[in-house]
Amino acid sequence: MNPRILPLVPVGAAFIAMLAVSAGAAPPTSSRQTPSGQWASPQVAWEKTCARCHTTGVGPELRARALPPEYITSVVRNGLLAMPAFPHTAIDDASLEGVARFVSTSKLPKPAAKR
């Protein structure tokens, strides 16, 4: 092993241990969630979690596609391709069902007026 790299091994191991510990930590609760962990509304849950990818080009646009809520729920729980699975600890069933209905029936927002 290269002697110059040897001092970095403990630092790398500590970093990996830190990632493992943080990966098992409970997701932070948002000020938009109720004390029980449920989101205030399906739209808030969409805006604070899903929209980060699905309105920025990272993931596909889901609104205005009339996707069945059951399909949305299944993909969220199980993941699909680059979409990670979201367990019950990340979003409860009632909130997920609300988000699925919201997305299934939503329309695309109108573009902002040009000045």
Secondary structure as GFF3:
##gff-version 3
##sequence-region A 1 115
A	DSSP	alpha_helix	8	23	.	.	.	ID=ss1
A	DSSP	alpha_helix	42	45	.	.	.	ID=ss2
A	DSSP	pi_helix	46	50	.	.	.	ID=ss3
A	DSSP	alpha_helix	51	54	.	.	.	ID=ss4
A	DSSP	alpha_helix	69	78	.	.	.	ID=ss5
A	DSSP	alpha_helix	93	105	.	.	.	ID=ss6
###
